[in-house]
């Protein structure tokens, strides 16, 4: 099953356990839908049809359902679907997050379903959420930061993008939202992909390349140990994370070292920084040719 199919099946079919979680999730969905005010009503819509399927599952469980009949507020016209709410009800739904009976991660699940997705390109995984409303983006950023989930943010064409690139962080995000099946699927696929990549690497690498990589790594470790023994302050503060990553991962390639750093950097950047460390070490008396 594709990741795209797996995540939306689980999101749509997630059990609705109680009114509070249903209201919190619905508040997240509504906050991310496109909004158009017409008189005393607010028309909200989304290009994601599964959002309406989830909306229909949640609506009978919320305490607001008595204020509007779903068959009347759900409009389907010319392949377009929308929900039309009285302004007062729309405001009540949005302000749910300011009440004491509010569940943050149920809200996040609603936001994710309307504005986010997990992707699996050829190399690595990433989760991206796009927000047209700056306040919703800010609330999600605060939630991620408070949960110690690492992410990056950027503004692109009046849209605020939040991106989680580390697989372990994406899995934590999924677990917190109650999407454990997706997290487990990602982990299994990552293991299979890692095993396949390793097999391909072993098949395609000849002994000379492997020996050269080992010798280079050994030189890096010797160079860093030399600086640490001489005077650890010789290592510039900006290069300390790279030095630590190399010592802890002597078998890692330059690309792997770049992926381990936060923020991540390219292979060429890692190579450049290691050259700077080598220049500092040689100036202090390090001789690469005399290393065992």
VENHU-V584737 format. One record per backbone hydrogen bond with DSSP energy under -0.5 kcal/mol. NH is the residue of the N-H (numbers start at 1). CO is the residue of the C=O. E is the energy in kcal/mol with one decimal. If there is no record, write none. Layout:
# VENHU-V584737
NH CO E
NH CO E
This chain:
# VENHU-V584737
6 2 -2.7
7 3 -2.6
8 4 -1.4
9 5 -2.1
10 6 -2.1
11 7 -2.2
12 8 -2.3
13 9 -2.2
14 10 -0.9
14 11 -0.5
17 15 -0.8
22 18 -1.9
23 19 -2.8
24 20 -2.2
25 21 -2.5
26 22 -2.5
27 23 -2.0
28 24 -1.5
29 25 -2.1
30 26 -2.8
31 27 -1.9
32 28 -0.9
32 29 -1.0
33 29 -0.6
33 30 -0.9
34 45 -2.6
36 43 -1.8
38 36 -0.5
38 41 -2.6
41 38 -2.0
42 85 -3.2
43 36 -3.5
44 42 -0.6
44 83 -2.9
45 34 -1.8
46 81 -0.5
49 47 -0.8
51 48 -1.4
52 48 -0.5
52 49 -0.8
53 49 -1.2
54 50 -2.2
55 51 -2.3
56 52 -2.2
57 53 -1.2
58 54 -2.2
59 55 -2.4
60 56 -0.7
61 58 -1.7
62 58 -0.8
62 59 -1.1
65 62 -1.1
67 64 -2.7
68 64 -0.5
68 65 -0.8
72 69 -1.4
73 69 -1.9
74 70 -2.0
75 73 -0.7
75 82 -3.1
77 80 -3.0
80 77 -2.0
82 75 -2.3
83 44 -2.8
84 73 -2.9
85 42 -2.8
85 83 -0.6
87 40 -2.4
90 86 -2.6
91 87 -2.4
92 88 -1.9
93 89 -2.4
94 90 -2.1
95 91 -2.2
96 93 -1.1
97 94 -0.9
98 95 -1.7
99 96 -2.0
102 100 -1.6
104 102 -0.6
107 103 -2.0
108 104 -2.3
109 105 -1.7
110 106 -1.7
111 107 -2.3
112 108 -3.0
113 109 -2.1
114 110 -1.2
115 111 -2.7
116 112 -2.7
117 128 -1.4
119 126 -3.1
124 122 -0.5
125 165 -0.5
126 119 -1.9
127 164 -3.0
128 117 -2.2
129 162 -2.5
130 115 -2.5
131 160 -2.5
134 132 -0.6
137 133 -1.9
138 134 -2.3
139 135 -2.2
140 136 -2.4
141 137 -2.4
142 138 -2.3
143 139 -1.8
144 140 -2.5
145 141 -2.7
146 142 -2.4
147 143 -1.2
148 145 -1.4
149 144 -2.8
150 148 -0.6
152 163 -2.6
154 161 -1.9
156 159 -3.1
159 156 -0.8
160 131 -2.8
161 154 -3.2
161 159 -0.6
162 129 -2.5
163 152 -2.7
164 127 -3.1
165 163 -0.5
170 166 -2.3
171 167 -2.5
172 168 -2.0
173 169 -2.3
174 170 -2.3
175 171 -2.6
176 172 -2.7
177 173 -1.5
178 174 -0.5
178 175 -1.3
179 174 -3.1
180 178 -0.6
183 179 -1.6
184 180 -2.5
185 181 -2.1
186 182 -2.5
187 183 -2.0
188 184 -2.4
189 185 -2.4
190 186 -2.3
191 187 -2.2
192 188 -2.3
193 189 -2.8
194 190 -2.7
195 191 -2.4
196 192 -2.4
197 193 -2.9
198 194 -2.3
199 195 -2.2
200 196 -2.4
201 197 -2.6
202 198 -2.5
203 199 -1.9
204 200 -2.2
205 201 -1.7
210 206 -1.8
211 207 -2.6
212 208 -2.5
213 209 -2.3
214 210 -2.3
215 211 -2.5
216 212 -2.2
217 213 -2.3
218 214 -2.5
219 215 -2.1
220 216 -2.1
221 217 -2.4
222 218 -2.4
223 219 -2.6
224 220 -2.5
225 221 -2.6
226 222 -2.2
227 223 -1.9
228 224 -2.4
229 225 -2.5
230 226 -2.2
231 227 -2.9
232 228 -0.6
234 231 -2.5
235 232 -1.4
236 234 -0.7
239 236 -1.5
240 236 -0.7
240 237 -0.9
243 239 -2.4
244 240 -2.8
245 241 -2.3
246 242 -2.4
247 243 -2.1
248 244 -2.2
249 245 -1.4
252 249 -1.6
257 253 -2.4
258 254 -2.0
259 255 -1.8
260 256 -1.5
261 257 -1.1
265 258 -1.6
270 266 -2.0
271 267 -2.5
272 268 -2.3
273 269 -2.4
274 270 -2.3
275 271 -1.8
276 272 -1.7
277 273 -2.0
278 274 -2.3
279 275 -2.3
280 276 -2.0
281 277 -2.4
282 278 -2.9
283 279 -2.0
284 280 -1.2
285 282 -1.1
286 281 -2.8
288 286 -0.5
290 287 -1.5
291 288 -1.4
